[in-house]
Amino acid sequence: MFVEIMLLRLTGSHYLTHRTESTDMRKKMPEVVKLATCPFCDEPAEMDYDRYNDTNSALCGNPSCRVRPQTDSFRSVKRAIKEWNKRA
């Protein structure tokens, strides 16, 4: 099984495209999940992949954000996105 993850900037927002290859790709459509903006600076978020630990996290994409929040590290990209989009 091959998994391809790519980040695209579309109209100022970040979209994560997660595609899994299967035996019949005609039936498999890519799933698109939108990352919410940073709650502190309202700038787009980014995904970060740590190759050493094989984990993913979501974080504020604005280098000048004073808080620069980041989620915990998760093995699943979907879980990292879910945690980022969750507002307490």
LUMNU-631174 format. One line per 10 residues: number of its first residue (from 1); for each residue y, z, x of N, C-alpha, C, O. Coordinates in steps of 0.001 Angstrom, whole numbers, plus 500000, padded with zeros to 6 digits. Last residue first. Example, Ala and Ser with C-alpha at 12.3 -4.5 7.8 and 13.67 -1.06 7.14 Angstrom:
BEGIN
2	497750/507080/512850/498940/507140/513670/500030/507870/512900/501138/508039/513409 ~ 494310/507800/513190/495500/507800/512300/496700/507800/513200/496681/508465/514236
REM end
This chain:
BEGIN
88	524179/522145/488705/523965/523514/488207/525090/523925/487278/525087/525041/486760 ~ 522905/518938/488435/524119/519740/488566/523889/521108/487935/523461/521215/486786 ~ 520916/516618/490074/520910/517813/489235/522185/518617/489493/522501/518937/490639 ~ 521031/514689/492014/521664/514387/490723/521706/515591/489794/522458/515588/488820 ~ 519549/515907/494057/520960/515586/494271/521666/515392/492925/522777/515884/492729 ~ 516994/516084/492886/517694/517308/493272/519193/517056/493481/520016/517898/493121 ~ 516426/513339/492582/516460/514231/491413/517236/515506/491726/518045/515956/490915 ~ 516397/512521/495244/517400/511978/494332/517548/512877/493113/518662/513144/492663 ~ 514159/513968/496143/515460/514180/496779/516587/513681/495874/517619/514342/495748 ~ 512178/512841/494495/512485/514271/494394/513842/514586/495016/514597/515391/494470
78	512129/510181/495392/512493/510479/494002/512881/511940/493834/513821/512246/493100 ~ 511147/510488/497957/512512/510006/497775/512994/510359/496374/514135/510784/496192 ~ 509172/513175/499077/509384/512156/498057/510858/511790/497953/511718/512667/497870 ~ 509422/515191/500905/508574/514046/501258/508820/512880/500316/508690/511721/500712 ~ 512693/516541/501430/511519/516350/500587/510720/515163/501095/511289/514226/501657 ~ 515101/518908/502403/514279/517759/502783/513018/517728/501935/512357/518748/501743 ~ 517864/519759/500228/516767/520113/501116/516002/518831/501451/516239/517788/500842 ~ 520964/517867/500210/519801/518493/499582/518841/518997/500650/518997/518694/501833 ~ 524313/518578/501135/523072/517872/501409/521928/518614/500731/521922/519844/500683 ~ 527932/518286/501174/526664/518854/500697/525480/517961/501017/525620/516745/501152
68	530634/518449/502504/529524/517579/502925/528157/518139/502508/527318/518433/503360 ~ 533140/519768/502422/531904/520508/502142/530685/519766/502682/529792/520388/503260 ~ 535088/517877/503106/535130/519211/503720/533822/519981/503529/533440/520767/504396 ~ 534577/514548/504037/534389/515548/502977/534327/516930/503627/533592/517128/504594 ~ 534634/512574/505926/535770/513492/505899/535691/514507/504752/536646/515249/504524 ~ 532386/511012/505501/532433/511848/506700/533600/512832/506711/533557/513826/507436 ~ 530705/510620/502576/532073/510658/503074/532153/511559/504302/532001/512773/504166 ~ 528255/510792/501423/528462/509708/502369/529856/509677/502973/530162/508808/503790 ~ 526330/513674/500970/527616/513026/500734/527833/511981/501820/527619/512253/503001 ~ 522747/513114/500690/523934/513811/501177/525184/513023/500844/525113/511850/500479
58	519277/513688/500328/520487/513019/499855/521681/513827/500332/521642/515057/500375 ~ 516343/513173/502349/517337/514042/501725/518519/513190/501293/518739/512102/501826 ~ 512929/513054/503331/514118/512401/502799/515061/513447/502235/514632/514475/501712 ~ 510609/513069/506126/511228/513645/504934/512499/512877/504578/513063/512154/505399 ~ 509161/513001/508584/508784/512150/507448/509312/512727/506140/508571/512861/505166 ~ 510025/514235/510862/509352/515076/509865/508860/514303/508650/508212/514877/507775 ~ 510987/511933/512227/510184/512933/512930/509379/513787/511946/508194/514036/512165 ~ 512591/510529/510438/511317/509950/510882/510402/510984/511527/509182/510914/511385 ~ 514346/511276/507744/514023/511902/509029/512639/511409/509450/511630/511826/508881 ~ 516759/509562/505967/515321/509652/506240/515121/510214/507638/515666/509685/508607
48	519117/509965/503441/518839/510145/504864/517331/510314/505030/516703/511106/504327 ~ 521281/508297/501191/519959/508843/501467/519778/508913/502979/520230/508030/503708 ~ 524536/509206/499931/523635/508388/500744/522288/509087/500876/522174/510300/500697 ~ 527111/508947/497372/526116/509675/498160/525254/508690/498939/525240/507494/498647 ~ 530629/508172/497039/529207/507848/496889/528315/508670/497828/528722/509037/498930 ~ 532965/510855/496186/532604/509653/496933/531105/509391/496762/530373/510301/496374 ~ 533945/513252/495173/533719/512138/494249/533480/510807/494965/533764/509747/494408 ~ 534090/515600/496559/535080/514567/496902/534966/513319/496028/535800/512419/496128 ~ 532227/517270/495170/533426/517831/495788/534495/516783/496085/535682/517041/495885 ~ 529974/515991/494256/530725/516805/493296/532036/517351/493861/532872/517846/493104
38	529433/512600/495070/529583/513961/495593/530411/514784/494604/531456/514315/494153 ~ 527746/510722/492449/528739/510895/493504/528781/512354/493945/528234/513231/493278 ~ 524221/510083/492038/525506/510569/491551/526462/510716/492733/526029/510821/493881 ~ 522347/507165/492541/522730/508470/493063/524091/508848/492493/525008/508027/492468 ~ 520165/505474/490406/521532/505614/490883/521778/507045/491351/521460/508007/490652 ~ 517323/503589/490959/517807/504919/490625/519200/505057/491222/519399/504790/492407 ~ 515115/501116/489951/516423/501379/490532/516920/502729/490030/516937/502984/488826 ~ 512064/499720/490730/512692/500797/489983/514005/501139/490691/514011/501420/491889 ~ 510874/496362/490449/511471/497447/491232/512157/498461/490327/512748/498113/489304 ~ 507842/495700/488646/509276/495489/488799/509855/496634/489621/509385/497766/489510
28	504792/494236/488539/505487/495376/489141/506958/495036/489351/507279/494165/490160 ~ 503666/491899/487720/503801/492952/486721/504633/494126/487232/505127/494925/486436 ~ 503619/490442/490052/504345/489890/488906/504567/490939/487839/505562/490878/487117 ~ 501987/491651/491875/503418/491938/491966/504202/491385/490784/505330/491812/490538 ~ 499055/492868/491899/499721/491932/490997/501217/492256/490954/501667/493032/490111 ~ 498418/494702/493839/497662/493455/493815/498327/492423/492918/498181/491222/493148 ~ 501616/495901/495024/500299/496087/494418/499594/494740/494410/500124/493752/494919 ~ 504193/497538/496698/503372/496341/496580/502039/496702/495945/501419/497702/496305 ~ 506963/499105/495367/505607/499306/495857/504821/498026/495643/504787/497490/494536 ~ 510292/499831/495994/509329/498828/495538/507981/499107/496175/507883/499318/497383
18	513258/501150/495204/511949/501576/495689/510940/500586/495124/510754/500511/493910 ~ 516578/501267/495900/515533/500415/495344/514224/500787/496005/514101/500741/497229 ~ 519356/503043/495087/518156/503092/495897/517100/502245/495203/516769/502488/494043 ~ 522781/502469/495299/521564/502335/494516/520389/502358/495465/520434/501750/496535 ~ 526024/503684/495273/524797/503499/496035/523613/503435/495073/523482/504252/494161 ~ 529083/501989/494461/528045/502973/494174/526812/502676/495009/526588/501532/495406 ~ 530871/499912/494857/531256/501248/495281/530226/502324/495005/530485/503492/495299 ~ 529432/497631/493955/530634/498085/493265/530953/499544/493584/531269/500323/492685 ~ 526766/498567/495790/527166/497660/494726/528325/498294/493977/528189/499387/493427 ~ 524966/498830/498574/526266/499227/498041/526678/498161/497028/526907/497004/497380
8	521618/499879/498866/522565/498801/498608/523878/499393/498126/523889/500351/497354 ~ 518870/500693/500773/520094/501176/500157/521053/500018/500017/521268/499262/500965 ~ 515356/500491/500334/516594/499985/500896/517777/500518/500105/517676/500762/498903 ~ 511999/500676/501068/513140/501408/500540/514391/500821/501161/514474/500673/502380 ~ 508751/499783/500343/510008/499329/500932/511148/500085/500263/511243/500125/499036 ~ 505418/500312/501064/506581/500800/500330/507841/500366/501070/507967/500566/502278 ~ 502173/499156/500576/503394/499014/501362/504570/499464/500521/504706/499039/499374 ~ 498829/500000/500843/500000/500000/500000/501242/500000/500894/501328/500767/501853
REM end
